[in-house]
């Protein structure tokens, strides 16, 4: 599969538009044997300054563990992106056509007391109603170790008074 195969498909995925604002995602990691190993929810706050997209991802895993990843993504041209995050080795590379984005990177993944450098090959597909599906193959040394499936949903924008009221209620 290549990103170019999705040229012209709608709705068009422009990650700088899709991820601007607040997005929530639900995901699972299934190992190569088909066993569910982990599930999580992630809240994403995105800002686009016209050149760079910054994504602050706050993960909450079902076992109570939390994690934050901050992506800085640069749009190189109409179809190509590159990105960095503290736990990404080198740069992530993305290619987008139509409703699809292929995003590839190497992640320093904590596994128990050690860290594994694993490769992610993400495919994202935008659907109507601002629904985004993501399927990522995870590999190490060229061997598949599992798959991450994520469902993204845009969150409605809150006006300032609603956000303020929510913050006060939380205190």
C-alpha positions in Angstrom: 0.0 0.0 0.0 1.3 3.5 -0.8 -0.1 6.9 0.3 -0.5 7.9 -3.4 -3.1 5.2 -3.9 -5.5 7.4 -1.8 -5.0 10.6 -3.8 -8.4 12.3 -4.4 -10.2 10.3 -1.6 -12.4 12.4 0.7 -12.6 13.7 3.3 -9.1 15.0 2.8 -6.8 14.5 5.8 -4.7 17.5 6.7 -3.2 16.7 10.1 -2.5 20.4 10.8 -6.3 21.0 10.6 -7.6 17.7 12.0 -5.4 17.9 15.2 -5.7 21.6 15.9 -7.8 21.9 19.1 -8.8 19.0 21.3 -9.0 15.4 20.2 -9.6 12.2 22.2 -8.4 8.8 21.2 -9.0 5.2 22.4 -6.5 2.5 21.6 -5.3 -1.0 22.1 -2.0 -2.9 21.6 -2.3 -6.5 20.5 0.8 -8.6 20.5 1.9 -10.8 17.5 -0.1 -13.7 19.0 -3.3 -11.8 19.1 -3.3 -11.1 22.8 -4.5 -7.8 24.1 -1.6 -6.4 26.1 -2.6 -2.8 26.8 -5.4 -0.4 26.3 -5.5 3.4 26.8 -7.2 6.7 26.3 -5.2 9.7 25.1 -6.3 13.4 25.2 -4.5 15.5 22.6 -4.2 19.2 22.5 -2.9 20.5 19.1 -1.7 23.9 18.0 -0.9 24.9 14.5 1.2 28.1 13.9 1.1 28.0 10.1 4.4 26.1 9.9 4.5 23.6 12.9 1.9 21.5 14.5 2.5 20.8 18.2 0.6 17.9 19.8 0.6 17.4 23.5 -0.6 13.8 24.1 -1.6 12.7 27.6 -2.0 9.0 27.9 -3.9 7.1 30.6 -3.4 3.3 30.5 -6.0 0.9 31.9 -3.5 -0.1 34.6 -3.4 3.5 35.8 0.0 4.4 34.3 0.2 7.8 32.7 2.5 9.2 30.0 3.0 12.4 28.0 4.4 12.7 24.6 4.9 16.1 22.9 5.2 16.0 19.1 6.6 18.9 17.0 5.6 18.3 13.4 6.7 20.4 10.4 4.8 20.4 7.1 7.4 20.2 4.4 5.2 20.4 1.4 1.7 19.5 0.2 2.2 15.8 1.0 5.1 15.4 3.4 5.7 15.9 7.1 8.5 15.3 9.6 8.2 15.2 13.3 10.1 14.8 16.5 9.3 13.9 20.1 11.6 13.2 23.1 11.2 9.4 22.8 11.4 9.2 19.0 14.8 8.2 17.7 15.7 10.6 14.8 12.7 12.0 12.9 9.3 10.6 12.0 8.4 10.8 8.4 4.9 11.2 7.1 3.3 11.2 3.6 -0.4 12.2 3.1 -2.7 11.9 0.1 -6.4 12.1 0.1 -7.9 10.7 3.3 -4.7 8.8 4.3 -1.4 9.4 6.1 1.5 7.0 6.4 3.6 7.9 9.5 6.8 6.0 10.2 9.2 6.4 13.1 11.4 4.6 15.7 10.2 4.9 19.3 12.3 4.2 22.4 9.7 2.1 24.2 10.0 1.2 27.9 9.4 -2.5 28.4 9.8 -3.4 32.1 13.2 -2.2 33.2 14.6 -1.9 29.7 14.0 0.2 26.6 13.5 -1.2 23.2 13.8 0.8 20.0 10.8 -0.3 18.0 9.6 0.8 14.5 6.1 2.1 14.0 4.4 2.0 10.6 1.2 4.0 11.1 -1.7 4.3 8.6 -4.3 6.8 9.4 -7.6 7.1 7.5 -10.0 10.0 7.9 -13.7 9.2 7.8 -16.8 11.4 7.7 -17.8 13.1 10.9 -14.2 13.8 12.0 -13.5 10.2 12.8 -9.9 9.1 12.3 -8.8 5.4 12.4 -5.1 4.5 12.9 -3.5 1.1 12.5 0.1 0.8 13.4 2.4 -2.2 12.9 5.1 -2.4 15.5 8.3 -4.2 14.7 11.8 -4.8 16.1 14.7 -6.2 14.0 12.2 -6.4 11.0 9.9 -8.8 12.9 6.3 -7.8 13.8 5.8 -7.7 17.6 2.3 -6.3 17.5 -0.3 -3.9 16.3 -1.8 -0.7 17.8 -5.3 0.3 16.7 -6.5 3.8 17.6 -9.8 5.6 17.1 -9.7 9.4 17.2 -12.6 11.7 17.7 -12.5 15.5 17.6 -13.8 17.0 20.8 -16.3 19.9 20.6 -14.7 23.3 21.2 -15.6 24.7 24.6 -16.1 28.4 25.0 -14.1 30.2 27.6 -16.9 30.4 30.2 -17.6 26.6 29.9 -13.9 25.8 30.4 -13.6 28.2 33.3 -16.7 26.7 34.9 -15.3 23.2 34.4 -12.0 24.2 36.0 -13.7 25.8 39.0 -15.9 22.7 39.5 -12.8 20.5 39.4 -11.2 22.4 42.3 
